[in-house]
Each structure stands twice: as structure tokens, then as C-alpha cells.
Amino acid sequence: MKELSVAEFGRRLAHLLVSLFILLCVTFVIGRVLPNDPVGAIVGELADPAAYAAMRARLGLDLPIYQQFFLYLNGLAHGDFGTAVLTGNPVSSDLAQAFPATFELATLAVIISTFVGVPLGLTAALFRDSWIDKVARVVALVGHSIPVFWFGIVGLVIFYAGLNWVGGPGRIDVFYEGLVTPRTGLLLIDSLLQGESEIFWNALGHIILPAVILAYAAMAYITRMTRSFTLEQLSQDYVIAARAKGVSPTGTILRHVLPNIAVQLITILAISYGGLLEGAVVTEIVFSWPGIGQYMTNALMIGDMNAIVAGTIIVGFIFMLLNFLADVAYAVFDPRMREAAR
């Protein structure tokens, strides 16, 4: 591990800022091009022309397009995403309430997918073409082939309605709502911090099924890529030399192969995490999970462009930030990347 030069870090940061600016331009164009009337959504279809014109002027929609864009950027710089038609609250306030639920779900899912997918991929590569490898490949193929919403519906039918092993839709049972004071916004952590063990187990029962289902798709990708990276390393000279010295297959994997593929795994995990934050939309709809995905879906149903654009920016920025951090980690831990950058 070596330090990343200021020039390299600055170049990667510039790429992030350019990508973010492009995202802001795209979201602005989407908000203006789509056949949606934000003024009508606020004042209603029966508003008189004077009230309609006043609201249009208040939103700045009567200004030239370049002035609208600068107002748009100025508002974003101050955290002002406008007012949500659905709730009447500032969009930033709504997102602050909805995002922790998505973050908690996606984080638990990426933890599960990592602790299952990486060992499964390593084992499949170590015992190539064995029954373990074949099972791992079938599991990965199923995870890629079957949509998440199907797993969600089947999971609810079997484990909730049939066996009653997990909690139903929602983040927590109704009679527990409001009993935990939000501190971090993460219900599992907040309930533990406040000593509410009963609420913790109830929340865990609700989150475990959507988290496992969401993790399955990511686990399939992580397993496949880990297996591929490991097979590539197993054919290298240093592995053959280690085996010739009497190092066991498991020791070779843990002491030699895993450190060499760790940088690649960081990138895969970052991509998977960003994908889970984006892909949680379908899962949240199936499980009535009050996260950013369900919030954006409800906004789409009524054409609330402020909420849609804000949600798109937040999710897109997080995905780009994760890729930026993975890129920096790659440059720090992999000397080949530093040599290529020179």
C-alpha cells in the first residue's frame, strides 16, 4: 500500500465532479422535457389563470431556460429540492426520512451477499468442476435470471403467510411505530441504543426477508466474479510455487490468492452496493418498505417532478461516490494502476 499522489486524486475527483455535473444537466432536462405540468400539480387543474401565472412565476418557469438552470443549481447548492406535491413538505425533508430505511436495507443486503458470495466463489474456484462448483454456478445463474419481485412475492407467500417465520410488509408492526426516537434513522440501531429489544427483534423480523432477497441478486454477481478472479490467480506461478512448498489449498487461497484479488473485490462490492441502493425500488414496493424507492414510485404516479429529480440525483450521486472511492482504493492498493497513471 502506498500513498496516492495529489495529481492522481485530483484527476479522479475531477472525473467525479464532471460526472455529477452531467447528472445535474440530465435531471434538469428531464424535468423540463417530460410532458408534465408542475404548476398544475401544485395549484390544481381548476385554478384560475392568475393563480396559475403567479405560481409559474414563483417557480421561475417564466424565465429563460439558462436562468432556470442557474436557479436550479443554486437551489441544489443550498439543499433546496423544492416542495413535494405528494406530502407538501420540502423534498429534502422527505428524503431525509426515507433514505435511512433504504440505506439500512441495502447495507444489510450487501453484508449478507458479501459473507455468502465471496466464500462461495472462493470455494467454487478451489474445487473447480466439482459438485460444489456446479451448485455455485447454478445458484448464481438463478440469481441473475429470476427477477427480484418474483422472489419477494414467493417469499411473502411462503415465509410470512404460510410459515409465519418473518414479519410482513412494512418496516415494523403498526403498534410499535413511534416508540423509538430516531437518532441515526436506522431502526435496528436506534432500538438497540434505547434498549428496546422487543422492537429490535420485530424490526429484524421485518427486514430479514427483503434483505436476503435483495442480497441474493448481488450475491450471484459477487460469487461469479470472485470465482473468476480466483481461477485467474490459481494459474499464476506464485500459487504453483506455494503449492510446491507444501502449502495447503485452503492456505493458498487465504494467504496468497485472497490478498491479490482484494482490490478487485473492493470494486465489485462498491458496484454491488450502489446497485442495491438503486435496485431496492422493486423490493420496497413488494414489501411496502418506506424507503426512497417507494417514495420515488409514489412521486412518479402523480408526476411530482421535484421528488423524482431529487431522488434521481441522490441515488446517482451515491453510486458515483462509491465508484470514486473504489477507484481511489484501487489506485492506492494496486501498484499496477499507479504505474499506468504515470
C-alpha positions, 0 to 999 in steps of 0.5 A: 500500500502506498500513498496516492499522489495529489495529481492522481486524486485530483484527476479522479475527483475531477472525473467525479465532479464532471460526472455529477455535473452531467447528472445535474444537466440530465435531471434538469432536462428531464424535468423540463422535457417530460410532458408534465405540468408542475404548476398544475400539480401544485395549484390544481387543474381548476385554478384560475389563470392568475393563480396559475401565472403567479405560481409559474412565476414563483417557480421561475418557469417564466424565465429563460431556460439558462436562468432556470438552470442557474436557479436550479443549481443554486437551489441544489447548492443550498439543499433546496429540492423544492416542495413535494406535491405528494406530502407538501413538505420540502423534498429534502425533508422527505428524503431525509426520512426515507433514505435511512430505511433504504440505506439500512436495507441495502447495507444489510443486503450487501453484508449478507451477499458479501459473507455468502458470495465471496466464500462461495466463489472462493470455494467454487474456484478451489474445487473447480468442476466439482459438485460444489462448483456446479451448485455455485454456478447454478445458484448464481445463474438463478440469481441473475435470471429470476427477477427480484419481485418474483422472489419477494412475492414467493417469499411473502407467500411462503415465509410470512403467510404460510410459515409465519417465520418473518414479519410482513410488509412494512418496516415494523408492526403498526403498534410499535411505530413511534416508540423509538426516537430516531437518532441515526434513522436506522431502526435496528440501531436506534432500538438497540441504543434505547434498549428496546429489544422487543422492537429490535427483534420485530424490526429484524423480523421485518427486514430479514426477508427483503434483505436476503432477497435483495442480497441474493441478486448481488450475491450471484454477481459477487460469487461469479466474479470472485470465482473468476478472479480466483481461477485467474490467480490459481494459474499464476506461478506464485500459487504453483510455487506455494503449492510446491512448498507444501502449502495447503489449498485452503492456505493458498487461497487465504494467504496468497490468492485472497490478498491479490484479488482484494482490490478487485473485490473492493470494486465489485462490492462498491458496484454491488452496493450502489446497485442495491441502493438503486435496485431496492425500488422493486423490493420496497414496493413488494414489501411496502418498505418506506424507503426512497424507492417507494417514495420515488414510485409514489412521486412518479404516479402523480408526476411530482417532478421535484421528488423524482429529480431529487431522488434521481440525483441522490441515488446517482450521486451515491453510486458515483461516490462509491465508484470514486472511492473504489477507484481511489482504493484501487489506485492506492492498493494496486501498484499496477494502476499507479504505474499506468497513471504515470 
